[in-house]
Amino acid sequence: MRAATVGSATVDIITVVANHDIERVTMSNAFASFLLLEQGRKIEAESIQIHPGGGAVNAGVCLRRLGYEVAPVVKIGRDPNANVIREVLAAHGIDGRNVVVTDKAATGITVMIASHDRNATAFTFRGANTLIEDEDVAAKKFEGLDLVHVSGLSNRSADQFPAVVERAKAGGAFVSANPGIRQLTSRRESFLASLAGIDLLNLNRVEAESLVPALANGGKKPRSPQADWPALARRGLVTPGFDMGLAEYCDALHERGVRNVAVTDGTEGAYLSVEGRLYHMPTVPVVPAGTAGAGDAFVATLGARLAAGADAEDAIADAAVNAASVVERTDTLSGLMEAGALERRRAGLPPDLHARRLA
């Protein structure tokens, strides 16, 4: 099968700091925690590593290891970091013909600081990732593909999202999308107008809540949550002035044309709604080394399996297993699994770590 990924390519500098060398503050009444960096202080690091990354690169390597032929559509500068991106694509047998080079900005770079639970804080210079233009996403780049995955698009590049979805769908591909929060808020109307062309929409809880005001008048009659449902499925999505049940949120997106709706909720697992059937998959427990790239692994695996015709339970379980494998590594790529290893690891999960249908 053939695929393209569209989005960012970056070089990641990942710093791991021992728990006792950096303070963490966790809010009591909010889903937030903070690492405190003291001004003027030099902090010892356990490790500092440099790796390629970015949503389109992470998803591209994931799909390649699952057996897809992949050609990412990304934009890089003309600098040493660009060579890092080219080298990792070549090392994985990924086609680089759709990599665009610009003299207007440097290749994107991210500095991550991880400590305590290894949920890294990231400082990002987006660089060339913000400059994707219409000609960079020409329709011919999406012809004859089985899957097109659109990761988060930055700044001006986000203007190309509707065109990418339209051209990928016109080319006959299964279209998966994993937009970021800024894309959802700053270009909401164009995003909503593109929903009919999306086969899989994957958002985390915070991103999903940002859409609630626009979807609150949609959806079918509310479905009553059951006492044994996981927390998010019971509580629903909450934003100032609007509350919406998770099942109703998925129904509203289905009514707008999205066939498969996924919502991730960190350590509380993930949800997948397929034409109104809602499933939950618990998080696969691992010892975390870093959370960067786990979301890319999840959605790329989920899209790959659904595009190949897998049923919902197997698809979301494979996605959770691959994401957990990435969490076991500091970087975003080395934990990505090949198809055979992924299937064996999923088959070995205990009964309480399988997907179950909620509604």
Number of C-alpha atoms within 10 A of each C-alpha: 16 17 24 28 28 27 28 30 31 30 21 24 19 23 20 21 19 16 13 9 14 16 14 15 10 11 9 8 6 7 8 9 12 11 16 10 13 10 6 6 7 8 12 12 14 11 11 14 12 14 18 25 27 27 26 27 30 27 32 31 30 30 31 23 19 21 15 19 19 27 26 29 26 27 29 29 20 15 13 10 20 20 15 18 23 17 15 17 21 11 9 14 15 21 17 17 10 17 16 16 17 14 11 12 18 21 28 24 21 19 17 19 19 24 23 18 13 20 17 21 17 15 13 14 16 21 20 27 28 21 22 26 14 14 8 18 21 14 16 10 19 26 17 15 20 22 30 32 31 28 26 25 26 21 16 12 21 26 20 17 24 17 15 26 27 17 20 31 22 14 19 15 25 23 26 30 24 23 22 17 19 16 20 19 13 12 15 16 11 16 18 16 11 19 22 17 23 25 24 26 23 28 23 19 19 16 20 21 23 19 20 22 15 14 20 15 10 17 19 15 9 13 11 12 17 11 9 9 14 18 11 19 20 16 14 17 22 19 14 9 7 13 16 21 22 26 28 22 25 32 27 21 24 23 16 19 16 24 21 24 24 24 23 25 16 14 10 15 17 27 28 28 27 19 16 20 15 22 20 27 25 21 20 19 13 12 12 17 20 24 23 28 24 27 27 27 33 27 30 34 29 27 29 28 20 21 20 14 10 14 11 23 16 19 22 29 29 29 27 29 26 32 28 24 25 28 27 19 20 25 23 31 24 14 20 29 25 15 17 11 13 19 16 11 14 19 14 10 13 8 8 9 17 20 23 16 15 17 15
